[in-house]
Amino acid sequence: MRRDKGKAMNDRKEHSKAKKNDAEFVGNAEDLTVIKDSDESVEVEVEEVEVEKQAEQEFRGLNERYLRVCADYDNFRRRSRLDKAASYQEGVIETIRQLMPVVDSVDCAIKAANNCQTVEAREFAEGVVLIAQQLDEAFGRLGVTEIDGVGSDFDPNVHQVVVHEEDEDEPANYVAEVYQKGYRKDDRVIRHSMVKVIN
């Protein structure tokens, strides 16, 4: 009986040890669960941070592309505006160049009209003078001006010398006569004036 008692006690001790071991195991299992949960939450946070970084990089890339497209469009508009203005200038200049023979003919008609003897011829000459005035007004509206002629200083940028003449009474590089009028638009010469210069 004593033996049974001792055996029962041993059984109880082993049982309590087993319980204690089970409790430790359960405690360790809970710790493992907490560790697993914290590892999973860290992994989730890392993934979220990576997704955020990727989204931010994508946003930056798209934003840079958007800014580049905006800058390209602004440059395109500026170039288009400049091209349009340059095309208009070229169109005006080319049109005036094509009209130069007509202007020369009108100038010759005015010079010839000064020698008119009859009333009818003088009336015709007055009409030609009015046409010349209309041409000058139209040129003025287009920004085309006549290059300075008689009495101005010779300027090789706008005058083409046809005749040189020596005259002590006149200042040097003086335009004495214009054989063909020259025209300019702003800073661009459409046609140089053909002149006689006193040296």
Legacy VTK file of the C-alpha trace (Angstrom):
# vtk DataFile Version 3.0
C-alpha trace
ASCII
DATASET POLYDATA
POINTS 199 float
0.000 0.000 0.000
2.839 2.191 0.718
4.065 1.380 -2.631
0.813 2.299 -4.170
0.886 5.481 -2.191
4.405 6.249 -3.393
3.431 5.384 -6.931
0.428 7.621 -6.731
2.607 10.422 -5.485
5.075 9.883 -8.265
2.214 9.889 -10.717
0.970 13.146 -9.265
4.449 14.676 -9.461
4.847 13.569 -13.049
1.365 14.780 -13.825
2.104 18.198 -12.300
5.458 18.250 -14.191
3.644 17.403 -17.375
1.121 20.124 -16.642
3.931 22.508 -15.936
5.676 21.495 -19.194
2.355 21.810 -21.045
1.848 25.236 -19.530
5.358 26.212 -20.584
4.696 24.832 -24.039
1.410 26.689 -24.238
3.170 29.823 -23.037
5.872 29.278 -25.625
3.204 28.575 -28.244
1.544 31.855 -27.348
4.918 33.570 -27.593
5.421 31.874 -30.952
1.996 33.046 -32.074
2.806 36.606 -30.965
6.190 36.407 -32.708
4.510 35.018 -35.826
1.862 37.772 -35.666
4.500 40.469 -35.180
6.596 39.025 -38.053
3.521 39.018 -40.283
2.627 42.589 -39.296
6.233 43.697 -39.969
6.081 41.999 -43.366
2.759 43.702 -44.099
4.196 47.069 -43.052
7.286 46.516 -45.209
5.069 45.613 -48.168
2.923 48.696 -47.565
6.030 50.901 -47.437
7.325 49.339 -50.649
3.954 49.843 -52.350
3.922 53.470 -51.137
7.466 54.037 -52.434
6.572 52.468 -55.763
3.420 54.607 -56.016
5.418 57.721 -55.129
8.048 56.910 -57.761
5.337 56.311 -60.332
3.700 59.610 -59.363
7.031 61.448 -59.702
7.634 59.854 -63.094
4.169 60.794 -64.330
4.522 64.299 -62.913
7.876 64.754 -64.683
6.349 63.527 -67.944
3.439 65.937 -67.475
5.804 68.859 -66.844
7.880 67.902 -69.893
4.767 67.737 -72.068
3.644 71.145 -70.748
7.070 72.639 -71.482
7.104 71.090 -74.965
3.647 72.495 -75.648
4.714 75.981 -74.474
7.768 75.783 -76.727
5.578 74.629 -79.620
3.182 77.551 -79.099
6.058 80.028 -78.936
7.665 78.566 -82.064
4.324 78.595 -83.874
3.742 82.230 -82.950
7.249 83.195 -84.127
6.869 81.148 -87.321
3.525 82.792 -88.012
4.989 86.274 -87.515
8.013 85.423 -89.678
5.755 83.973 -92.389
3.660 87.139 -92.382
6.798 89.301 -92.674
8.125 87.163 -95.520
4.750 87.315 -97.278
4.621 91.106 -97.058
8.213 91.487 -98.246
7.736 89.100 -101.167
4.498 90.851 -102.191
6.190 94.265 -102.134
9.086 92.883 -104.203
6.590 91.693 -106.806
4.978 95.157 -106.839
8.291 97.016 -107.356
8.042 97.091 -111.183
4.544 98.600 -110.878
5.809 101.240 -108.433
8.684 102.045 -110.800
6.255 102.408 -113.703
4.045 104.772 -111.673
7.129 106.858 -110.728
8.154 107.069 -114.399
4.609 108.088 -115.350
4.681 110.882 -112.749
8.042 112.152 -114.090
6.697 112.087 -117.630
3.476 113.790 -116.522
5.433 116.865 -115.421
6.049 117.631 -119.107
2.353 117.388 -120.067
1.121 120.250 -122.252
-2.602 119.620 -122.656
-5.309 119.888 -119.993
-6.382 116.332 -120.640
-2.827 115.028 -120.132
-2.504 117.045 -116.894
-5.736 115.512 -115.557
-4.400 112.095 -116.445
-1.126 112.935 -114.650
-3.043 114.017 -111.531
-4.761 110.619 -111.529
-1.371 108.886 -111.677
-0.145 111.027 -108.754
-3.212 109.963 -106.736
-2.445 106.311 -107.527
1.119 106.819 -106.305
-0.203 108.342 -103.074
-2.510 105.362 -102.581
0.427 102.991 -103.083
2.465 104.918 -100.485
-0.446 104.792 -98.004
-0.866 101.045 -98.552
2.870 100.521 -98.031
2.680 102.590 -94.835
-0.124 100.395 -93.467
2.053 97.349 -94.132
5.026 98.961 -92.356
6.971 99.481 -95.586
8.850 102.777 -95.848
10.860 104.445 -98.572
14.612 104.634 -97.954
15.925 108.189 -97.567
17.051 109.586 -100.890
18.325 112.948 -102.058
19.993 114.954 -99.322
20.742 112.026 -97.012
24.137 110.593 -96.152
25.270 107.583 -98.122
24.675 104.321 -96.248
26.049 101.164 -97.913
23.467 99.086 -96.036
20.563 100.703 -97.895
22.077 102.477 -100.930
23.610 101.041 -104.055
25.977 103.483 -105.766
25.544 103.737 -109.505
27.466 106.966 -110.103
30.278 108.660 -108.157
30.816 112.364 -108.700
33.357 114.833 -107.371
32.023 118.169 -106.133
33.870 120.490 -103.786
30.719 122.432 -102.872
28.837 119.356 -101.542
29.743 117.345 -98.413
31.367 113.931 -98.867
29.171 110.823 -99.072
26.149 112.890 -99.967
23.304 111.367 -102.029
22.772 113.770 -104.898
20.248 111.849 -106.987
18.049 108.740 -106.756
17.670 106.676 -109.910
15.478 103.985 -108.357
13.697 104.208 -105.000
14.524 101.706 -102.315
12.178 100.308 -99.684
12.499 98.656 -96.289
10.223 96.919 -93.804
11.365 97.534 -90.255
15.094 96.655 -90.325
14.973 94.563 -93.495
15.794 96.091 -96.844
13.350 95.025 -99.552
15.250 96.808 -102.316
18.311 99.057 -102.151
18.105 102.591 -103.540
20.146 103.169 -106.702
21.842 106.523 -106.151
24.447 109.021 -107.332
26.905 109.899 -104.562
29.110 112.969 -104.242
32.655 112.184 -102.984
LINES 1 200
199 0 1 2 3 4 5 6 7 8 9 10 11 12 13 14 15 16 17 18 19 20 21 22 23 24 25 26 27 28 29 30 31 32 33 34 35 36 37 38 39 40 41 42 43 44 45 46 47 48 49 50 51 52 53 54 55 56 57 58 59 60 61 62 63 64 65 66 67 68 69 70 71 72 73 74 75 76 77 78 79 80 81 82 83 84 85 86 87 88 89 90 91 92 93 94 95 96 97 98 99 100 101 102 103 104 105 106 107 108 109 110 111 112 113 114 115 116 117 118 119 120 121 122 123 124 125 126 127 128 129 130 131 132 133 134 135 136 137 138 139 140 141 142 143 144 145 146 147 148 149 150 151 152 153 154 155 156 157 158 159 160 161 162 163 164 165 166 167 168 169 170 171 172 173 174 175 176 177 178 179 180 181 182 183 184 185 186 187 188 189 190 191 192 193 194 195 196 197 198
